């Protein structure tokens, strides 16, 4: 089977509010827009679709705050991204988490969908503490 593209979609009954949020967060207007029904953003090879489900299907898309899925956005500067989230009134954790692959922070869009903003280590650097643990465990 051959796939032409992948579109990650977010269903919402708060369509206009969520489209406005992602327009500001991504700093771009949707590439495709069917007012009050569908919006599509193109981000570094990914298509992010936002749609309003038909009223008969709305119960299927009730926001689940415990969803295991996250929209992870890699950024060049995490501090700048956090400032942008704060400006948008976005709920986020206060502390930056340090992971073996870089730094990250969890945030939530107005519907409660989890966003992970991530900044990778710069080339040639890594989490030295994690590397030391791996070396010492061998």
N, C-alpha and C positions, 0 to 999 in steps of 0.2 A: 504494500500500500504506500502511496506517495502522498505526502502532506504538503500543501502549498504555503501555509503559515499557521501560526498559533495565536489565538486570541484568548487572553485571560479576561473574564467578564465578572462584573460586580452587579448583582441585582439590587435594586432599591425602590422603595415606594416614595422616597424623598429625592426624586430624580434631579430637579433643578438645583437643589442645595448641594448634592453630591457632585454634579457636573461643575458647578461653580467652585467647589473646594478643589477638585482635581485640576481645573483650569489654573487656579492660583498656585497650587502646589507644584505642578509640572511646568508652570510659566509658559503655557501654550494653549491655544484654542483647540477644540476637537477637530480632527481631520475630516471626520464625518459627523453630521448632526441631523437627527430627525427630532425636532423639538418635542420635548416631554416623553420621548420613547427610547431613543438610542443616541449615544455619543461614543466616539472612538478616538483615542489618543494613540500616537505612534511614538514610542520611546526606545531609542537605541535598538531597533530591530524587533521590539515587542509591540503588539497591539493590545491596548487596554480598552475594553468595551464596558460601557455602563448602560444598563437597560432597566426600564420599568416593566416588571412582569404584568401580564394581563391580570385583571382583578380576580379572576377565577383561580389563578395560580399563586397569588400573594402569600397565602399561608405557608407554602413550600419555601419561601425565601425570607422568613422571619429571621432577623439578625440573631445570630448565635455568638455571644461574647466569648465562648470557649472554643471557637473554631481552630482547628490545627493549621489552617492555611494562612499565609501572610503574603503581603505584597512587599517584596524586598527591593529597595532602591539603593543602588550603590552611588555614593556621592564623593566628590573630590575633597570637600571640607565639611566635616561633621558639625563643627561649631556653627558654621554659616547655615547649614540645613536646620539645626535646632532653632536658631534665631528665626528662620523663615516659618517653621512650624508654630513657634510662639506667636509670631505676628498674625498667623492665620487662626489663632485661638485653638489650636489643636492640642488635645490631651496627649501628654507623653510622660515617660518616666523621667525622673530628675537626673539620675546618674548615668553616665556613659559606661557601658559594659565593655570590658576588655575580653576579646576572644582570641583564639589562636590565629585567626585569619584577619584580625583587625579590631576596630572599635565599632560599636553599634548602639542604637537607642531604639526602643519600641515606642510607637505612637499609634494613635487611633483616629480614623476619619470620623466625620459626624455621625455615621451609622454604626460606629464601633468596630469597623474592620481594622485588623491589626496591620500596621505598616512597620517595617524594619528598615531604618536608614543606617547604612553601613559604609564605613570608610576602610578600605583595605590598607595593609601596611605598604609603605613605599617600597619600590624595587630595591632589593638588596637588604631589606630589613625584615624583621619578623618578630614574633613574640619570643624574646630571648628566654624568658622564664619558662615558657612552654617547651622551647627547644632544650633547655637544660634538664627539665623533667624527663623528656623523652630520652636524652642521652644517659642520664643517671639511672633510668629504669632498665637499661639494656644490660 
